[in-house]
Amino acid sequence: MKKTLSGKNVSPKCIYCETGIVTNDGKTILCKRKGVMQPDSFCRKFRYDPLKRVPDTVKLQTDFSEEDFAL
């Protein structure tokens, strides 16, 4: 597990590595050091790139009542 600046732990994966490039089909990663890799695999040269990570979506509450907006 790698500690990021946001304080969350990120498990190492080639899809988040700064040396990996996602192929057009999205099923493999082209690594500058190791060649063709699976997205969930990683090697000793793993370097986390925070710009490649897609954050989880947040569901917003939509069932509000009139009392929620009253002062």
Order of alpha helices (4+ residues) and beta strands (2+ residues): beta-beta-beta-beta-beta
